[in-house]
Amino acid sequence: MDFTSTAAVFHNARQPLTLESFPIPQLAPGEALVRIRCATICGSDLHTIAGRRSGPTPCILGHEMVGDLVAANNLPLPIGTRVTWSMVWSCRDCALCRLGLPSQCERRFKFGHHALGQGQDLSGAYAQHCHLPAGTAIFPVPANVPDEVAAPANCATATVAAVLRHAGDLHGQSVIVMGAGTLGLTACAMARDAGAAQVVALDPDPIRLARTADFGASIAEPTPADLALDFAGTPEAAEQALGLLRPGGHLILAGAVFPSRPMSLSGEHMVRRMLRITGVYNYRPEDLGRALEFLAATSYPFASLIGGRFPLTAINSAIAYAEKERPPRVAIYPL
């Protein structure tokens, strides 16, 4: 094994990432090292790189990744296993973890969101390797799930699985999905798979909207819905979704992960129509397991969401392409 790993380092917003070398760490008990096969660029990283949201600097960005286990210290998985893992490490013991909120863990650690120089430097996807601390929730990737489909599983797919867990039984339900990016398309497919009678997606971009038909959505005007899922993240989308719910309807917010104006909300409207709002941020490890099961069984064309493919050495070109062309995902290959 090489004793160094190359990674693309984010230093400041609106500046190019730089390729730098890092030593391969000695593994403590329970730790693992993964050689990254494929990473994908999440929209949240584009927001950070462009300065639309804050992030630690310097750091190795990227949290959507899949790779091969190349070293492990006292773990049950065999070397060579293709794996992904929860993007949020949690202690599983603090008060918030015991409440079932591992994404809010008092000692949480997020891959791709960790400043260099504090230990665990190789923690981002835009690198050749990722160092997994003890206690990371690691999952083997089903053999029939391609790398490009598996890479976003520990972000987009698992988050949608968490959203639908909060939604409850969808059989016979009508669902509105706000936003037709990777999260929204995944939600259309997973909601139909969960038994929703109708899924209607809304997005101002006609190209993105047209793609939703391939993922189980109806191209139709929305009627009052039982459930609305917001992945657009804008207050305008959330406000529109609230207005489209039937009495007793449920709005789940999962896309608002960047600064925006406050959402406008009428208490009287909420009370008289007996509406509910739930916020969902990230997921539990079991949601990632469910996401992988879904991807292994589905026939929806998730591989088609990759709009560009770049080597790690061309990371800045990949970022520029993602910003300009706005495909659902762009893939990075470190090897």
C-alpha angles and dihedrals in degrees: 000000000000114000095220134051129206119228137172109241125209110214105164140355117273091017128109119262114246127222110236137169125241130187117252104247128236106248121239119209111297094017127120141194122218127195104219115235099180138358129188129210113245119207090239090065090051088054090052095046091048092048095246090124133019126255138171117274136246098021144133105253128207131080104184107090147132127197151150122276104241101167136014137172110217100335125140096228117097120244109262095037112142105234148172128190144199110287089219120060112206132186093228089213110072122096093262093049090050088053089059094256104118091156087065094047113153089230099033122157121200121204111234092019102077126110117235119249096042097089126268091065096165094066104116134084098234092080143075094251141024125207113217117204122222111281096033111148101239124187130190111236115236111252094238095055110093119228092248091055095042096051096070092042094092091055119021101022096042092046091053089048088055091048092052091047087059090046094060125201110007099183108134093358127136112228133194118200117200111209129023102219122114093293094048094047090048090050091052091053097043093046092053089046088052092056105266110164093215136007121193120185125203125201131148091225108085093202093054091043093052090055092062092076089068089057100052102274125133117233095226143116109275119252124196104302136207093219136021122194117197117205096148090081097208123121089232091059093048092048091049091049092053090054091054097056124104118230108292092023126149129226119197117195117204106141103065098099098129132062117280140146118288116276114252111236132178111213090199091054090050094048100042093046093039093229127172131212123196127183118211122192118184116317150256120274091251089061089062089052090052090047092055091048089052093049091049092053102037129098095196112122101251093151088065090067091076104097099176140016125208138168118244089252088065096048094130091052088050091052092048090049092049092050095047103038098031098209114173090255141358119208126223122199115200099182 
